[in-house]
Amino acid sequence: MTRRPVGESAKARRNARRSRHRDEVFGNDLPDTTQDERGEDHNSISRSWYEEQRPPHYE
């Protein structure tokens, strides 16, 4: 069994406490997985939508 220096354990506890506090303050809105990892389809926009949104000077 490898012994860690005393300061390393205290540092790990301090980092964990800071991380919990940061999550309490700011929250964690990011998903654990991405759409690609979940297999969800992309919300595709049709070509006609792009053509309707094109500015008049762009012709």
C-alpha positions in Angstrom: 0.0 0.0 0.0 1.4 3.4 -1.0 1.2 6.1 1.6 0.3 9.6 0.4 1.8 12.7 2.0 -0.6 14.2 4.5 -1.0 17.4 2.5 -2.2 15.6 -0.6 -5.2 14.2 1.2 -6.1 17.6 2.6 -5.7 19.1 -0.8 -8.0 16.5 -2.4 -10.7 17.2 0.3 -10.3 21.0 -0.2 -10.7 20.6 -4.0 -13.8 18.4 -3.6 -15.3 20.9 -1.2 -14.6 23.8 -3.6 -16.1 21.8 -6.5 -19.3 21.1 -4.5 -19.5 24.8 -3.5 -19.0 25.9 -7.1 -21.8 23.5 -8.3 -24.1 24.8 -5.5 -23.5 28.4 -6.6 -23.5 28.1 -10.4 -25.3 24.8 -10.9 -24.3 22.2 -13.4 -26.5 22.7 -16.5 -24.3 20.7 -18.9 -25.6 17.3 -19.7 -23.5 14.3 -18.9 -23.6 13.1 -22.5 -24.0 14.8 -25.9 -26.8 14.3 -28.5 -24.4 12.2 -30.6 -23.7 9.9 -27.7 -27.4 9.5 -26.9 -28.2 8.9 -30.5 -30.6 11.8 -30.9 -31.2 13.3 -34.3 -30.2 16.8 -35.1 -32.9 19.5 -35.5 -32.4 20.0 -39.2 -33.6 23.2 -40.9 -34.7 22.7 -44.5 -33.1 24.5 -47.4 -36.3 26.4 -48.0 -36.0 28.0 -44.6 -32.6 29.3 -45.4 -33.8 30.6 -48.8 -36.7 32.5 -47.0 -34.3 34.0 -44.5 -31.8 35.2 -47.1 -31.5 39.0 -47.2 -32.6 40.8 -50.4 -29.1 42.1 -51.2 -27.8 38.6 -51.3 -29.3 37.7 -54.7 
